[in-house]
Amino acid sequence: MSQFATAARVVELAEQFHEELIAIRRDIHAHPEVGRTETRTTALLADRLTRAGLEPRLLAGTGLTCDIGPSPALTGLRRVALRADIDALPLVETTGLPFTSTVHGMAHACGHDVHSTIVLGVGLVLAELHRAGELTRPVRLIFQPAEEVQPGGALDLLDQGVLDGVNEIYAVHCDPKVDVGSIGTRIGPITSASDEVTVTVTSPGGHTSRPHLTGDVVYALGQIITQVPAVLGRRLDPRSGVNLTWGAVAAGQAHNAIPTTGTVRGTLRCLDVRAWEQAAQVLHDAVEQVAAPYGVGVEVVHHRGVPPVENDELCTTALEAAAREVLGPQSVLLTEQSLGGEDFAWYLTKVPGAMARLGTRTPGGRTFDIHQGDMQVDERAISAGVALLARVAVTGR
């Protein structure tokens, strides 16, 4: 079969399963499960793959993998992996859709229901191609729990060997700023490292009339809040996109008492993995040096989250070629870098791969945002995502 015919066949099969996949997506959407509790979602996905004649492998806890196609040992071809995240967010949905969340305080507001459905749909398409003798490349589907829980469920799955025998990996992420039928890509960092930082300042405390007799916790916190981000910007390469932003600060209860303790919490983000590796020590040194003149004790707790997603050049090119074949010649856009975190990055520390931003906005319609209770997607993105990932699975890089 010619390359063109294979692309046309992939599109045909993606459309064939479209209505069923919409129903499955709505089912998953209505029954969200947060990280490491995705039991129902895992069972639903495994059941449909089994009914397609495949043999999914359940993972410890939640999540699953499923191999399709010939053995790499027999073909000598590289195994391609496709990853979907399956967990929901702990927030209240406000869409009012007929299939709105039935679980109060949980919602698929990041598009993971769409991601899961797309990779499931790819499995159904590839199963048909394999039965017809049209799938020569081995493929592994990965349905991952706990993407929203730092440092991410990807690490759990890597410990279980989900990338054993895998040579390259791909994923999509819903982007409500891009029209349905288009994707956004870029070579190199597409998302940021994302860490949690907590700084605690302590002193004996005292009266506000006598700050010279104690360590002024509040004043020291103020200096840390304003000066430490500036230090990072001078000690690390500014091209790395380092960003330290504080989100919460707490100290004291009385207007005339210097408290004994205070804390500030925030996130440290970085687009370059090398700068990310240096940032921890620079952060610790900066906090201690800024606080030193004020006679206070400081403790820095730096929780490593996820590294940046760095798209491989050849894999990104493969995604773009697949998109132009199945979505159209004008379907590929250059996407902006995001300072959001994404644990797909952990897979890319092991094998080359790429993530594309999948358009979910209705042309001319409202632009939603992820992690908001009112987020909605144009469900035509499902068949677009299926066709895209199925095509790149067939061709590889």
HELIX and SHEET records of a PDB file:
HELIX    1   1 GLN A    3  GLN A   16  1                                  14    
HELIX    2   2 HIS A   18  ALA A   30  1                                  13    
HELIX    3   3 THR A   39  ARG A   51  1                                  13    
HELIX    4   4 PRO A   72  THR A   75  1                                   4    
HELIX    5   5 HIS A  112  ARG A  131  1                                  20    
HELIX    6   6 GLY A  153  ASP A  159  1                                   7    
HELIX    7   7 PRO A  211  LEU A  213  5                                   3    
HELIX    8   8 VAL A  217  ARG A  235  1                                  19    
HELIX    9   9 PRO A  238  SER A  240  5                                   3    
HELIX   10  10 VAL A  273  ALA A  291  1                                  19    
HELIX   11  11 ALA A  292  TYR A  294  5                                   3    
HELIX   12  12 GLU A  313  VAL A  326  1                                  14    
HELIX   13  13 PHE A  344  LEU A  348  1                                   5    
HELIX   14  14 ARG A  380  THR A  395  1                                  16    
SHEET    1   A 8 ARG A  57  LEU A  58  0                                        
SHEET    2   A 8 LEU A  64  ILE A  68 -1                                        
SHEET    3   A 8 VAL A 139  GLN A 144 -1                                        
SHEET    4   A 8 VAL A  80  ASP A  85  1                                        
SHEET    5   A 8 GLU A 168  ASP A 179  1                                        
SHEET    6   A 8 GLY A 353  ARG A 361  1                                        
SHEET    7   A 8 ILE A 183  THR A 185 -1                                        
SHEET    8   A 8 VAL A 332  LEU A 334  1                                        
SHEET    1   B 2 GLY A 188  PRO A 189  0                                        
SHEET    2   B 2 GLU A 310  ASN A 311 -1                                        
SHEET    1   C 4 ASN A 243  ALA A 251  0                                        
SHEET    2   C 4 THR A 261  CYS A 270 -1                                        
SHEET    3   C 4 ALA A 193  THR A 202 -1                                        
SHEET    4   C 4 GLY A 297  VAL A 306 -1                                        
SHEET    1   D 2 GLY A 206  HIS A 207  0                                        
SHEET    2   D 2 ALA A 257  ILE A 258 -1                                        
END                                                                             
